[in-house]
Amino acid sequence: MSNPGVSADAAPAFAICVPARNEATRLPRLFDALERLALPSRATVTICLLLDSCTDDSAAIAATFAARARFPTHVAARSGAVANAGIARHAAMMLGIAALGDPNGILLSTDADSWPRVDWLDATMTALGAADLVAGDVRRGGARRDHAQDRIEVYYAGLHALRRRVDPVAWEASATHHHASGANMAMRVATYSAMGGFAPLPNGEDARLLDDAARAGFRVRRDAASVVHTSARRQGRAIGGLAAALHALDRTGLAGVRVTHPVDQLWQYRHQALARRVFTTGDLTGLAATVGLGVDHLRGVARDCPNAEAFAMRVVPEAPGGMRQVPLTVAESALAALAADTTPARAA
C-alpha cells in the first residue's frame, strides 16, 4: 500500500506516544532525549504521555516537564487498571491521534524507559517515504553487557538478513534488524486506524500489529537507521517483556533457549517469494502444489488481497514437517551454512 494523499511538500506533524506505569526514575532520561531531538524542516511535534495507574511520582514529574517542554505535551491518566501493555500503548496512540487531528499525521511509539537518538524524526520521515509502518532498531543501553541476549539478537538479525536475501522487497531498508518493538515504531494515523490499533495483549502487541499489517498488505520496513535505546532492567512493566527475558537468561543462560529451525523458516521465506511472483503473473499452479492448496482456493485468496505482500503473508503455511524447535547452537550452525549457500534474489 502507499500514501497517495500525502504531498511531498506537506509539513510533517509528529505525535510521540508514550505509555508509562510507575516510571518516575526513568522519565527524566526520556524527557531529556526528547528535548534534544533534531527537528526536520517545518515539522511540528506533540508529546502524548499516558500515565497508566501510576502510584509513584510519575504524574508530578510529567507535569513539571510539560510546563517547560520544548514541544506541546499532553498528559493523561487512567487508574485502577490491570497491567496490559497493549491497552496502555493503544491509549497513548489515541492521545496522539486526537492531538494530530489529521490522517496523514505521524504517530511514533516509544517507551518510558527508552530514549531516542537525536536524528529519530529525520530517520522516521525517510523511512515512511518508502513504507507504511516502520519498525526501528532498539538497542539496549547502559554499561552492563548481556552476552546471552546479544547472541540471540545476532542470530535473529542474521535470520532476517537471510529472509531478505531470498525474498527481497522494494520498501526494505538497506540496513535492517529483526526487532518488532513498540519502543520504536512509526506509522501514519490512517494506517494505525485501518489496523484497528494495538491489540489488548499483556505482551507481544507490537509484533502482532506488524504481522497483521503485513497480512493486510501494508509495507513494513525494519530500518536500522532509526534508533531508540532502551534499558536493560530486569524488572519491567510488561508481563513477559524484555526485562523478563533478560532475567530468565540471568538464571538459566542459553541452555533453555530454543528457536525455530532456520531450514523451516527458509522454506517459508522462499515460498513467500514465490507467492509474490505468481500473484503478479497469475500462474498459481506451482505454488498450489508446494503449499498444499488448490488453485481455485489461491485464486479466491488473491481476489481478496490488495497486493502481493498480503497474498504472500496469507497463503504460505508452516513448513511441511512443522516449525521444529532446536537449541540456539544448532540453529546458529544451520543458519551459517544456509547463508553461505544462498544466492541473493531480485525483488519481484
C-alpha positions as CSV (number, residue, x, y, z in Angstrom):
1,M,0.0,0.0,0.0
2,S,1.0,3.6,-0.2
3,N,0.1,7.1,0.9
4,P,-1.1,8.8,-2.3
5,G,-2.8,11.6,-0.3
6,V,0.5,12.7,1.3
7,S,2.2,15.5,-0.5
8,A,6.0,15.5,-0.6
9,D,5.8,19.2,0.4
10,A,3.5,18.7,3.3
11,A,4.8,19.9,6.7
12,P,5.3,16.7,8.8
13,A,3.4,16.6,12.1
14,F,4.6,14.1,14.7
15,A,2.9,12.8,17.9
16,I,5.3,10.9,20.2
17,C,3.2,8.4,22.1
18,V,4.4,7.0,25.4
19,P,2.7,4.8,27.9
20,A,4.2,4.9,31.4
21,R,3.5,2.9,34.6
22,N,5.5,3.9,37.6
23,E,8.4,5.2,35.7
24,A,9.4,8.2,37.9
25,T,13.1,7.2,37.9
26,R,13.3,6.8,34.1
27,L,11.1,9.5,32.7
28,P,13.7,12.3,33.1
29,R,16.1,10.5,30.8
30,L,13.3,10.1,28.2
31,F,12.4,13.8,28.5
32,D,16.0,14.9,28.1
33,A,16.3,12.9,24.9
34,L,13.0,14.3,23.5
35,E,14.3,17.9,24.2
36,R,17.4,17.1,22.2
37,L,15.6,15.7,19.1
38,A,16.6,17.3,15.8
39,L,13.5,18.9,14.2
40,P,13.0,18.4,10.5
41,S,12.2,21.4,8.4
42,R,8.7,22.8,9.1
43,A,7.9,19.8,11.3
44,T,5.7,20.0,14.4
45,V,5.9,17.7,17.4
46,T,3.5,16.9,20.2
47,I,4.3,14.6,23.1
48,C,1.5,12.4,24.4
49,L,2.1,10.7,27.7
50,L,-0.4,8.1,29.1
51,L,0.1,7.5,32.8
52,D,-1.2,4.0,33.4
53,S,-2.3,3.6,37.0
54,C,0.9,5.2,38.4
55,T,1.3,5.2,42.2
56,D,4.8,6.9,42.2
57,D,5.8,10.4,41.3
58,S,5.4,10.0,37.6
59,A,2.5,12.4,37.4
60,A,4.4,15.2,39.2
61,I,7.5,14.7,37.0
62,A,5.4,14.7,33.9
63,A,3.6,17.9,34.9
64,T,6.9,19.7,35.6
65,F,8.2,18.6,32.2
66,A,5.0,19.7,30.4
67,A,5.3,23.2,31.9
68,R,8.7,23.8,30.4
69,A,8.9,21.4,27.5
70,R,10.1,22.4,24.1
71,F,7.2,20.7,22.4
72,P,3.5,20.8,23.5
73,T,3.0,17.9,25.9
74,H,-0.3,16.2,26.7
75,V,-0.5,14.1,29.8
76,A,-3.5,11.8,30.5
77,A,-4.0,9.2,33.2
78,R,-6.1,6.1,33.8
79,S,-6.3,4.5,37.2
80,G,-7.1,1.1,38.7
81,A,-6.2,-0.8,35.6
82,V,-4.6,-4.2,35.4
83,A,-1.3,-4.0,33.7
84,N,-1.8,-4.6,30.0
85,A,0.8,-3.4,27.5
86,G,-1.5,-3.4,24.5
87,I,-4.3,-1.4,26.2
88,A,-1.9,1.2,27.5
89,R,0.0,1.6,24.3
90,H,-3.2,1.9,22.3
91,A,-4.5,4.5,24.8
92,A,-1.2,6.5,24.2
93,M,-1.7,6.3,20.5
94,M,-5.2,7.5,20.7
95,L,-3.9,10.6,22.6
96,G,-1.6,11.1,19.6
97,I,-4.4,10.8,17.1
98,A,-6.5,13.3,19.0
99,A,-3.6,15.7,19.2
100,L,-2.8,15.4,15.5
101,G,-6.3,15.6,14.1
102,D,-5.0,14.6,10.7
103,P,-5.0,11.1,9.0
104,N,-1.6,11.9,7.5
105,G,-0.1,12.8,10.9
106,I,2.8,10.6,12.0
107,L,2.5,8.5,15.2
108,L,5.7,7.4,16.9
109,S,5.6,4.8,19.7
110,T,8.2,4.5,22.3
111,D,8.6,3.5,26.0
112,A,9.1,5.4,29.2
113,D,12.4,3.5,29.9
114,S,13.8,4.3,26.4
115,W,15.5,7.3,24.8
116,P,15.6,8.0,21.0
117,R,18.7,9.0,19.1
118,V,18.8,12.7,18.2
119,D,18.0,12.0,14.5
120,W,15.0,9.9,15.2
121,L,12.5,12.2,13.5
122,D,14.5,12.5,10.3
123,A,15.1,8.8,10.1
124,T,11.4,8.2,10.6
125,M,10.4,10.6,7.8
126,T,12.9,9.0,5.4
127,A,11.6,5.5,6.2
128,L,8.0,6.4,5.9
129,G,8.7,7.7,2.4
130,A,9.2,4.1,1.3
131,A,6.9,2.2,3.7
132,D,3.6,2.2,5.6
133,L,4.9,1.1,9.0
134,V,8.5,1.5,10.3
135,A,9.9,-0.8,13.0
136,G,13.1,0.9,14.1
137,D,16.1,-0.6,15.8
138,V,16.1,-1.0,19.6
139,R,19.4,-1.1,21.3
140,R,19.9,-1.9,25.0
141,G,21.7,0.9,26.8
142,G,23.9,1.1,29.9
143,A,27.2,-0.4,30.9
144,R,26.0,-3.9,31.5
145,R,26.7,-6.4,28.8
146,D,24.1,-9.1,28.3
147,H,26.1,-11.6,26.2
148,A,23.4,-14.2,26.0
149,Q,20.8,-11.7,24.8
150,D,23.4,-10.3,22.4
151,R,23.9,-13.7,20.9
152,I,20.2,-14.3,20.5
153,E,19.8,-10.9,18.8
154,V,22.7,-11.6,16.4
155,Y,21.0,-14.8,15.4
156,Y,17.7,-13.2,14.7
157,A,19.4,-10.4,12.8
158,G,21.1,-13.0,10.6
159,L,17.8,-14.8,10.1
160,H,16.1,-11.6,8.9
161,A,19.0,-10.9,6.6
162,L,18.6,-14.4,5.1
163,R,14.9,-13.7,4.6
164,R,15.6,-10.6,2.6
165,R,18.3,-12.4,0.5
166,V,15.7,-14.9,-0.7
167,D,12.6,-12.6,-0.6
168,P,13.7,-9.0,-1.2
169,V,11.1,-6.3,-1.2
170,A,11.5,-2.8,-2.6
171,W,10.5,-1.0,0.7
172,E,13.0,-2.7,3.0
173,A,15.9,-0.7,4.3
174,S,19.5,-1.4,3.1
175,A,20.5,-1.8,6.8
176,T,17.9,-3.9,8.6
177,H,17.4,-5.5,12.0
178,H,15.0,-8.1,13.5
179,H,13.1,-6.1,16.1
180,A,9.4,-5.6,16.3
181,S,9.1,-3.4,19.3
182,G,6.7,-0.7,20.4
183,A,9.7,1.1,21.8
184,N,10.5,2.3,18.3
185,M,7.6,2.2,15.8
186,A,6.1,4.7,13.4
187,M,3.1,5.0,11.1
188,R,0.6,7.5,9.8
189,V,-2.7,7.9,11.6
190,A,-4.6,6.5,8.7
191,T,-2.5,3.3,8.8
192,Y,-2.9,2.8,12.5
193,S,-6.7,3.4,12.3
194,A,-7.0,1.0,9.4
195,M,-5.3,-1.7,11.5
196,G,-7.6,-1.1,14.5
197,G,-4.7,-0.3,16.7
198,F,-2.6,-2.3,19.2
199,A,-4.4,-5.4,20.4
200,P,-5.2,-5.6,24.1
201,L,-2.5,-8.1,24.9
202,P,-0.3,-8.2,28.0
203,N,2.8,-8.5,25.8
204,G,3.6,-9.0,22.1
205,E,1.1,-6.4,21.0
206,D,3.8,-4.7,18.9
207,A,4.8,-7.9,17.0
208,R,1.1,-8.7,16.4
209,L,0.5,-5.3,14.9
210,L,3.4,-5.8,12.4
211,D,2.2,-9.3,11.5
212,D,-1.3,-8.1,11.0
213,A,-0.1,-5.2,8.9
214,A,1.8,-7.4,6.5
215,R,-1.2,-9.7,6.1
216,A,-3.3,-6.6,5.3
217,G,-0.8,-5.6,2.6
218,F,0.9,-2.8,4.4
219,R,4.6,-2.3,3.7
220,V,6.6,-3.0,6.9
221,R,10.1,-1.7,7.0
222,R,12.7,-2.7,9.6
223,D,15.1,0.2,9.5
224,A,18.4,0.2,11.4
225,A,18.8,3.9,10.7
226,S,16.0,4.6,13.2
227,V,17.5,4.1,16.7
228,V,16.0,4.1,20.1
229,H,17.9,3.0,23.2
230,T,16.2,1.1,25.9
231,S,17.0,0.0,29.4
232,A,18.4,-3.4,30.2
233,R,16.5,-3.6,33.5
234,R,15.3,-6.9,35.0
235,Q,12.0,-5.8,36.4
236,G,9.9,-4.3,33.7
237,R,6.2,-3.3,33.3
238,A,5.0,-5.6,30.6
239,I,4.3,-9.2,31.6
240,G,6.7,-11.4,29.6
241,G,8.6,-8.5,28.1
242,L,12.3,-7.8,27.6
243,A,13.0,-7.4,31.3
244,A,11.6,-10.8,32.0
245,A,13.6,-12.4,29.2
246,L,16.8,-10.8,30.5
247,H,16.0,-12.0,34.0
248,A,15.4,-15.6,32.7
249,L,18.7,-15.5,30.9
250,D,20.5,-14.4,34.0
251,R,19.1,-17.5,35.8
252,T,19.4,-20.2,33.1
253,G,21.7,-18.9,30.4
254,L,21.2,-20.1,26.8
255,A,20.7,-23.8,27.8
256,G,16.9,-23.5,27.7
257,V,16.7,-21.2,24.6
258,R,15.1,-22.9,21.7
259,V,14.3,-21.3,18.3
260,T,12.6,-22.4,15.1
261,H,15.0,-24.3,12.8
262,P,16.2,-21.9,10.1
263,V,15.6,-24.6,7.5
264,D,11.9,-24.4,8.2
265,Q,12.0,-20.6,8.3
266,L,13.8,-20.6,4.9
267,W,11.1,-22.8,3.4
268,Q,8.6,-20.2,4.3
269,Y,10.7,-17.3,3.0
270,R,11.3,-19.0,-0.3
271,H,7.6,-19.7,-0.8
272,Q,6.6,-16.2,0.2
273,A,8.9,-15.0,-2.6
274,L,7.3,-17.4,-5.0
275,A,3.8,-16.2,-3.9
276,R,4.8,-12.6,-4.7
277,R,5.9,-13.6,-8.2
278,V,2.8,-15.6,-9.0
279,F,0.5,-13.0,-7.6
280,T,1.7,-10.8,-10.4
281,T,1.8,-13.4,-13.2
282,G,-1.4,-15.2,-12.2
283,D,0.2,-18.7,-12.7
284,L,-0.7,-20.3,-9.4
285,T,-0.2,-24.0,-10.3
286,G,3.4,-24.3,-9.0
287,L,2.6,-22.6,-5.7
288,A,-0.6,-24.6,-5.2
289,A,1.4,-27.9,-5.5
290,T,4.1,-26.8,-2.9
291,V,1.8,-25.2,-0.3
292,G,-0.9,-27.9,-0.5
293,L,-3.7,-25.6,-1.5
294,G,-5.9,-25.8,-4.6
295,V,-5.5,-23.4,-7.5
296,D,-9.1,-22.2,-7.1
297,H,-8.6,-21.6,-3.4
298,L,-5.5,-19.5,-4.1
299,R,-7.4,-17.5,-6.8
300,G,-10.0,-16.7,-4.2
301,V,-7.5,-15.5,-1.7
302,A,-5.7,-13.5,-4.4
303,R,-9.0,-11.7,-5.2
304,D,-9.3,-10.6,-1.6
305,C,-5.7,-9.3,-1.3
306,P,-4.8,-5.7,-2.2
307,N,-1.3,-6.6,-3.2
308,A,1.4,-9.3,-3.4
309,E,2.5,-8.7,0.2
310,A,-0.9,-9.6,1.6
311,F,-1.1,-12.6,-0.6
312,A,2.4,-13.9,0.4
313,M,1.7,-13.5,4.1
314,R,-1.7,-15.2,3.9
315,V,-1.2,-18.3,1.8
316,V,2.2,-19.7,2.9
317,P,1.7,-22.2,5.7
318,E,4.2,-23.8,8.1
319,A,6.9,-25.9,6.6
320,P,5.7,-29.5,5.7
321,G,7.3,-31.0,8.7
322,G,6.2,-28.2,11.1
323,M,8.4,-25.5,12.6
324,R,10.9,-27.5,14.5
325,Q,12.3,-26.1,17.7
326,V,16.0,-26.6,18.3
327,P,18.7,-25.3,20.6
328,L,20.2,-21.9,19.6
329,T,23.6,-23.6,19.0
330,V,22.1,-25.9,16.4
331,A,20.2,-23.0,14.8
332,E,23.4,-20.9,14.6
333,S,25.3,-23.6,12.8
334,A,22.5,-24.3,10.4
335,L,22.0,-20.6,9.7
336,A,25.7,-20.0,8.9
337,A,25.5,-22.9,6.4
338,L,22.3,-21.6,4.8
339,A,23.7,-18.1,4.5
340,A,26.8,-19.3,2.8
341,D,24.8,-21.3,0.3
342,T,22.1,-18.8,-0.6
343,T,22.2,-16.6,-3.6
344,P,20.6,-13.2,-3.3
345,A,17.3,-12.9,-5.3
346,R,15.9,-9.9,-7.0
347,A,12.8,-8.2,-5.8
348,A,9.6,-9.3,-7.5
